[in-house]
Amino acid sequence: MKAHAESIRRVGLVANPEKIRTAALVRKAARALRTLECTVVTDPDTARLCGNSLPAADSLDTVVRNVDLLLVFGGDGTMLRIARQVAGLPVPILGVNVGNLGFLTSIPPEKLTESLRRILAGKFSFDERALLEATVQRGPESSVQIALNDFVLSRGASSRLIEIEVSVNGEPLTRYRCDGFIASSPTGSTAYSLAAGGSIVSPDAEVLTLTPICPHTLSIRPIVVSLASTVCVQLLSSRLVATLAADGQQQTELSAGDTVTIRRSPRSVRLLRPNDASFFSTLRQKFGWSGGKV
């Protein structure tokens, strides 16, 4: 773990290529970092977004393996995509919010230069965020996905409820008839799980939140289990096709009898956090709670 500001000398700049307005911010960051005597490099997509005015590596993989910090320009969706790509690597990532809510992006655009100066002065810390791993089993075939926020099993295009059976550490929990089911990491508690009635969880809590989406039985509620748990979900509906989504981005089609086993991944992601940012201050600001700046 890099503990001192002087160890951040090479910074990778990665942007969502669909957000054209990020180009000016990327160039602004590059100028500020060069003034602070840092070397900057971009991935090919970001270089094209900026009119090829910045140095580029041959791939994003090359960038993340050769920098001390990865600066990500976009919204939470961009951060989730990059987080899965750097999973298990020591490089920390820091988000510049060019999206809407921005729970994972710590720096607002108007504070970009000031924040970079503070970070290079050593005013930061690291957060280690747990990833989830889902193994989809269909007969003898299996596939594995990872997610930072959540895995969502949903009924797809059908208007009918799906039926699933859920067990925790080999013990049956219940059968759900519902629109879907969310297994959320602590980081993902403020995403789909929250919208479906789940609790807000501090990102350093060692828990996994299981949240049904519109369950048919009103007594069924979200449940919080240990992050060390193994959760098995089996699709029982025989006439419906369901989908499993990792962070709402990578989708796998499921059929009757398929099982999804969700557990903590052995890999994790490191987020760099400026000292003036915290999870609770983000809650106050984003939700307009008392004490926050709206």
Secondary structure, 3 states (H helix, E strand, C coil): CCCCHHHCCEEEEEECCCCCCHHHHHHHHHHHHHHCCCEEEECHHHHHHCCCCCCECCCHHHHHCCCCEEEEEECHHHHHHHHHHCCCCCCCEEEEECCCCCCCCCECHHHHHHHHHHHHCCCEEEEEEEEEEEEEEECCEEEEEEECCEEEEECCCCCCCEEEEEEECCEEEEEEEECEEEEECCHHHHCHHHHCCCCCCCCCCCEEEEEEECCCCCCCCCEEEECCCCEEEEECCCCCCEEEEECCCEEEEECCCCEEEEEEEEEEEEEEEECCCCHHHHHHHHHCCCCCCC
